[in-house]
Amino acid sequence: MKVFPADGQLYLQWSVRYNRELSRQVLAILLPDVENADSILNRIDTAYICVCNRNIYAVATGAFPSVGRNFILSEKNGWKKIRDESLPVTGSCYESLVFPYQIAFPSSSTVILGESVWPLLVSWDNRSVLPEHTEPAAFFSDAPYDGNSIDFYIQNLQELLPLVTMTGLHIPVKTMYGTLTPEDVSADGNVYYALDAQVAVTDTRAVRSAAAALKILFRFMGLQVSVETDDTESMLQISGVVDPVNLLLAFVAL
């Protein structure tokens, strides 16, 4: 999504229609005390998430008419409306009285959530795009996303590895991208998805050490996945079954 920070660690997008239970769980993480979750989800077409420096930013597209916003986001419900002419586009936002989040509506079809909505609104106002050398722009368009899978993109996997291995070891990997396709909802309510992803290797001479390091990373994050090299040994193929909610929380914790 164009309004997200360009230096985020993780980007996600999915259709709420095909990923209802996941959407409900993510909404509960962002706004634990929210009421009428189903009525909110009914208004959302596509959800976008960015994790950047342990902060979660969210954008949703759908139908969000101005009528009723002040009622739903009232002080009685734990929100306070802030009028601030320095805020681009909107001139106001809603701030939670309980959680470190603000909400803004740059249009009747878009809602933005973040610890601070100011930088997101600046990007929205300028219609700035991600730098050309990054690939998330290929995943995040302004058109409604209607696939049943979750698209995800990890911009710089190499930066995450020292946080896990606790060493300065250089691992020649860069981006990781792919899809998560719904598999099953377990008896405990967790939603499981089939992971199908690729990791770009920047030095084929160290592809095996890169694969070993990634296995450690995923094990640390509680993910049981398979890491294989492709025929050219320039890409690593990642597969397995994961819980996207736990994946999101793991990135926030890193």
C-alpha positions as CSV (number, residue, x, y, z in Angstrom):
1,M,0.0,0.0,0.0
2,K,1.5,3.4,-1.0
3,V,1.0,5.0,2.4
4,F,3.1,2.5,4.3
5,P,6.7,3.3,5.3
6,A,9.1,2.1,2.7
7,D,11.5,0.6,5.3
8,G,9.0,-1.9,6.8
9,Q,10.1,-5.3,7.8
10,L,6.9,-7.1,6.8
11,Y,4.0,-6.3,4.4
12,L,0.7,-8.3,4.1
13,Q,-2.4,-7.9,2.1
14,W,-5.6,-10.1,2.0
15,S,-9.2,-10.1,1.1
16,V,-11.5,-10.1,4.2
17,R,-14.2,-11.9,2.3
18,Y,-12.0,-15.1,1.9
19,N,-10.1,-14.8,5.2
20,R,-12.8,-13.9,7.7
21,E,-11.5,-15.7,10.8
22,L,-8.0,-14.4,10.3
23,S,-9.4,-10.9,9.9
24,R,-11.4,-11.2,13.1
25,Q,-8.3,-12.3,15.0
26,V,-6.1,-9.5,13.6
27,L,-8.9,-7.0,14.5
28,A,-8.9,-8.3,18.0
29,I,-5.1,-7.8,18.3
30,L,-5.3,-4.2,17.1
31,L,-8.5,-3.3,18.9
32,P,-9.1,-5.9,21.7
33,D,-12.2,-4.2,23.1
34,V,-13.9,-3.5,19.8
35,E,-17.6,-4.3,19.7
36,N,-19.6,-5.5,16.6
37,A,-16.5,-6.9,14.9
38,D,-18.6,-8.6,12.2
39,S,-20.3,-5.3,11.3
40,I,-16.9,-3.7,10.9
41,L,-15.5,-6.6,8.8
42,N,-18.6,-6.4,6.6
43,R,-17.5,-3.0,5.5
44,I,-13.9,-4.0,4.6
45,D,-12.9,-5.4,1.2
46,T,-9.1,-5.5,1.5
47,A,-6.8,-5.4,4.6
48,Y,-3.2,-4.3,4.5
49,I,-0.7,-4.6,7.3
50,C,2.9,-3.2,7.7
51,V,5.2,-4.0,10.6
52,C,7.9,-1.4,10.9
53,N,10.3,-1.1,13.9
54,R,7.9,-3.1,16.1
55,N,5.0,-0.8,15.1
56,I,1.9,-2.1,13.3
57,Y,0.3,0.0,10.6
58,A,-3.0,-1.0,9.0
59,V,-5.0,0.2,6.1
60,A,-8.4,-1.1,5.1
61,T,-10.4,-0.3,1.9
62,G,-14.1,-0.7,1.7
63,A,-17.1,1.5,2.6
64,F,-16.7,3.9,5.6
65,P,-19.4,6.6,5.3
66,S,-18.9,9.6,7.6
67,V,-22.4,9.2,9.1
68,G,-22.0,7.4,12.4
69,R,-18.2,7.7,12.8
70,N,-18.5,10.0,15.8
71,F,-21.0,7.7,17.4
72,I,-18.9,4.6,16.9
73,L,-15.6,6.3,17.8
74,S,-17.0,8.1,20.8
75,E,-15.5,8.7,24.2
76,K,-18.1,6.3,25.6
77,N,-16.5,3.6,23.4
78,G,-13.0,4.6,24.3
79,W,-12.1,7.1,21.6
80,K,-11.5,10.9,21.4
81,K,-11.7,13.0,18.3
82,I,-8.7,15.3,17.8
83,R,-8.9,18.3,15.5
84,D,-5.5,19.2,14.1
85,E,-5.2,21.3,11.0
86,S,-1.6,20.1,10.5
87,L,-3.0,16.6,9.7
88,P,-3.0,16.3,5.9
89,V,-6.2,15.5,4.1
90,T,-8.4,15.0,7.1
91,G,-7.6,17.8,9.6
92,S,-8.7,15.4,12.4
93,C,-8.3,11.9,13.7
94,Y,-9.6,9.6,16.4
95,E,-7.3,8.6,19.2
96,S,-7.8,5.6,21.5
97,L,-8.1,6.3,25.2
98,V,-6.8,2.8,26.0
99,F,-4.5,1.7,23.2
100,P,-1.6,3.5,21.4
101,Y,-3.5,3.9,18.2
102,Q,-5.0,6.6,16.1
103,I,-7.5,6.2,13.3
104,A,-8.1,8.5,10.3
105,F,-10.4,8.4,7.3
106,P,-8.6,10.1,4.3
107,S,-11.6,9.1,2.1
108,S,-15.0,7.4,2.5
109,S,-13.4,4.2,1.1
110,T,-10.2,4.1,3.2
111,V,-9.4,3.9,6.9
112,I,-5.9,4.2,8.3
113,L,-4.6,3.0,11.7
114,G,-1.3,3.5,13.4
115,E,0.5,4.7,16.5
116,S,0.5,8.0,14.7
117,V,-1.5,8.5,11.5
118,W,0.4,11.7,10.6
119,P,3.2,10.1,8.4
120,L,0.6,7.9,6.7
121,L,-1.6,10.8,5.8
122,V,1.5,12.7,4.5
123,S,2.2,9.8,2.2
124,W,-1.5,9.6,1.2
125,D,-1.6,13.4,0.5
126,N,1.6,13.2,-1.7
127,R,0.5,9.9,-3.2
128,S,4.1,8.8,-2.7
129,V,5.2,5.4,-3.9
130,L,7.7,3.0,-2.5
131,P,11.3,3.4,-3.8
132,E,11.8,1.7,-7.2
133,H,14.2,-0.8,-5.8
134,T,11.6,-2.3,-3.5
135,E,9.1,-4.9,-4.6
136,P,6.1,-4.4,-2.2
137,A,4.6,-2.0,-4.8
138,A,4.0,-5.1,-7.0
139,F,1.9,-6.6,-4.1
140,F,0.0,-3.5,-3.0
141,S,-2.2,-1.8,-5.6
142,D,-5.1,0.5,-5.2
143,A,-7.5,-2.1,-6.7
144,P,-9.5,-4.3,-4.4
145,Y,-7.7,-7.6,-3.8
146,D,-10.0,-10.5,-4.3
147,G,-7.8,-13.6,-4.1
148,N,-8.2,-16.1,-1.3
149,S,-4.6,-16.1,-0.3
150,I,-2.5,-13.7,1.7
151,D,0.3,-12.0,-0.2
152,F,3.3,-11.1,1.9
153,Y,6.7,-9.5,1.4
154,I,9.7,-9.3,3.8
155,Q,11.9,-6.6,2.5
156,N,15.3,-7.4,4.1
157,L,15.5,-10.8,5.6
158,Q,19.2,-10.4,6.2
159,E,18.6,-7.7,8.8
160,L,16.5,-10.1,10.9
161,L,19.0,-12.9,11.1
162,P,21.4,-11.3,13.6
163,L,18.5,-10.7,15.9
164,V,17.9,-14.4,16.0
165,T,21.4,-15.9,15.8
166,M,22.9,-13.2,18.1
167,T,26.0,-13.1,15.9
168,G,27.4,-10.8,13.2
169,L,27.4,-13.6,10.7
170,H,26.6,-12.3,7.2
171,I,24.0,-14.4,5.5
172,P,23.6,-13.7,1.7
173,V,19.8,-13.4,1.6
174,K,17.6,-10.4,0.8
175,T,13.9,-10.5,0.1
176,M,11.3,-13.1,0.9
177,Y,7.9,-13.1,-0.7
178,G,5.0,-15.4,-1.4
179,T,1.6,-16.5,-0.4
180,L,-0.3,-18.0,2.5
181,T,-3.4,-20.0,1.4
182,P,-6.1,-21.0,3.9
183,E,-5.9,-24.6,5.0
184,D,-7.9,-25.2,8.2
185,V,-9.3,-23.7,11.4
186,S,-8.3,-25.9,14.3
187,A,-10.4,-26.8,17.3
188,D,-8.6,-24.1,19.4
189,G,-9.6,-21.4,16.8
190,N,-6.2,-21.0,15.3
191,V,-6.2,-20.4,11.5
192,Y,-3.6,-22.4,9.5
193,Y,-2.3,-21.5,6.1
194,A,-0.1,-23.2,3.5
195,L,3.1,-21.3,3.1
196,D,4.6,-21.0,-0.4
197,A,7.5,-18.6,-0.6
198,Q,10.8,-17.7,-2.2
199,V,14.0,-16.2,-0.7
200,A,16.5,-14.4,-2.9
201,V,20.1,-15.5,-2.3
202,T,22.7,-12.9,-3.2
203,D,25.7,-15.2,-3.2
204,T,25.1,-18.7,-4.5
205,R,28.3,-20.0,-3.0
206,A,26.7,-19.8,0.4
207,V,23.3,-21.0,-0.4
208,R,23.5,-24.0,2.0
209,S,24.6,-21.9,4.9
210,A,21.7,-19.5,4.1
211,A,19.3,-22.4,4.2
212,A,20.6,-23.5,7.6
213,A,20.3,-20.0,9.0
214,L,16.8,-19.6,7.8
215,K,15.8,-22.9,9.4
216,I,17.1,-21.5,12.7
217,L,15.2,-18.3,12.2
218,F,11.9,-20.0,11.5
219,R,12.3,-22.4,14.3
220,F,12.9,-19.5,16.7
221,M,9.7,-17.9,15.4
222,G,7.8,-21.2,16.1
223,L,7.4,-22.1,12.4
224,Q,7.9,-25.6,11.1
225,V,8.8,-25.2,7.5
226,S,10.9,-26.8,4.8
227,V,13.8,-24.9,3.2
228,E,15.0,-26.2,-0.2
229,T,17.3,-24.8,-3.0
230,D,16.0,-24.5,-6.5
231,D,17.8,-25.8,-9.6
232,T,19.8,-22.6,-10.1
233,E,20.7,-22.4,-6.3
234,S,19.9,-18.7,-6.5
235,M,16.5,-19.0,-4.7
236,L,15.4,-20.9,-1.6
237,Q,12.0,-22.5,-1.7
238,I,10.1,-22.3,1.6
239,S,7.0,-24.4,2.3
240,G,5.0,-25.5,5.3
241,V,1.9,-24.8,7.3
242,V,1.8,-21.7,9.5
243,D,-0.5,-19.6,11.6
244,P,-0.4,-16.1,10.1
245,V,-1.4,-14.4,13.4
246,N,1.6,-15.9,15.2
247,L,3.8,-14.9,12.2
248,L,2.6,-11.3,12.6
249,L,3.2,-11.3,16.3
250,A,6.6,-12.9,15.9
251,F,7.7,-10.0,13.6
252,V,6.4,-7.4,16.0
253,A,8.5,-9.1,18.8
254,L,11.8,-9.1,16.8
